[in-house]
Each structure stands twice: as structure tokens, then as C-alpha cells.
Amino acid sequence: MCRRKVRGNVHKWPILYAILQIMNGQTRASLKPGMTVLIVLKQDQATGKLTKGIVKDILTKSPTHPHGIKVRLESGAVGRVKEIVS
């Protein structure tokens, strides 16, 4: 018997899980330059402090990332997206 380690009820709600990935910045396809997002900077990872800004460049090349897609804001700040505001 194959036993997979599954976090939470992900296996019961695959569509809901996919929607949550899009909304929380884990999916590259959901981000476009010009969008307003909340990111966590590298130096703020311990505290979880969020920085709001407008996406200038998408730096992560893979389609998804468990910690959030890395972006550069118009201000020049670089961090991982934690939430898409608009």
C-alpha cells in the first residue's frame, strides 16, 4: 500500500487548493507586471513583515514555488509574493 504524506485536506479539495495557490502568489501565471502585491523581503522573513508594491519583473522561472513567486517591485525591492492585492 502506498502512503503519501499530504498536508491538510489537499487531496480532498484539489480545485480549492489550486485556487488558493493562485491567490497567495505561488503560481507564476497568476502574476503580471503592474499588479499590486504584498511581498516578504529576505531580511523580513523571520518577522513576516509584508511590503506592498507594484510588480515590475517576475524573477522566478518555474511555474510554481511553495514559498511564493519571487518578484522585483517598481521600488526595486525583491521578495516573494505572499498575497495578490489586485
C-alpha positions in Angstrom: 0.0 0.0 0.0 1.4 3.4 -1.0 1.3 6.1 1.7 1.7 9.6 0.7 2.3 12.5 3.1 -0.4 15.0 2.3 -0.7 18.4 4.0 -4.2 19.0 5.4 -7.1 18.2 3.2 -5.4 19.0 -0.1 -6.3 15.6 -1.6 -10.0 16.1 -0.8 -10.2 19.6 -2.3 -7.8 19.8 -5.3 -9.7 22.7 -7.0 -9.8 24.7 -3.9 -6.1 24.1 -3.3 -5.3 25.3 -6.8 -7.4 28.5 -6.3 -5.5 29.2 -3.0 -2.2 28.8 -4.8 -3.2 31.4 -7.3 -4.5 33.9 -4.7 -1.4 33.6 -2.4 1.2 34.1 -5.1 2.5 30.6 -5.5 1.6 30.4 -9.2 3.6 32.4 -11.8 0.7 32.5 -14.3 -1.4 34.5 -11.8 1.1 37.4 -11.7 1.6 40.1 -14.2 3.7 43.3 -14.2 1.6 46.2 -12.9 -0.2 44.1 -10.3 -0.3 45.3 -6.7 1.1 42.6 -4.3 2.3 42.1 -0.8 5.8 40.5 -0.6 8.1 39.4 2.2 11.7 40.7 1.8 14.6 38.4 2.6 15.6 40.4 5.7 12.0 40.3 6.9 11.4 36.5 6.6 11.9 36.0 10.3 9.3 38.6 11.3 7.0 38.1 8.3 6.7 41.8 7.7 5.0 42.5 4.4 5.9 45.2 1.8 3.2 46.5 -0.6 4.2 47.4 -4.1 3.6 47.1 -7.8 5.3 44.2 -9.7 8.0 45.3 -12.2 9.6 42.0 -13.0 8.8 38.3 -12.3 12.1 36.7 -11.3 11.1 33.0 -10.6 11.3 30.9 -13.8 9.4 27.9 -12.6 5.5 27.8 -12.9 5.0 27.4 -9.1 7.0 27.9 -5.9 5.9 26.7 -2.4 7.2 29.9 -0.7 5.8 32.3 -3.3 7.0 33.6 -6.7 10.0 36.0 -6.5 9.3 39.4 -7.9 11.0 42.8 -8.2 8.8 45.8 -7.4 8.9 49.2 -9.1 10.6 50.5 -5.9 13.5 48.0 -6.6 12.6 45.7 -3.6 12.9 42.0 -4.3 10.9 39.4 -2.4 8.4 36.5 -2.5 4.7 37.2 -3.1 2.5 36.3 -0.1 -0.7 37.9 -1.4 -2.1 39.5 -4.5 -3.9 42.7 -3.7 -5.2 43.5 -7.2 
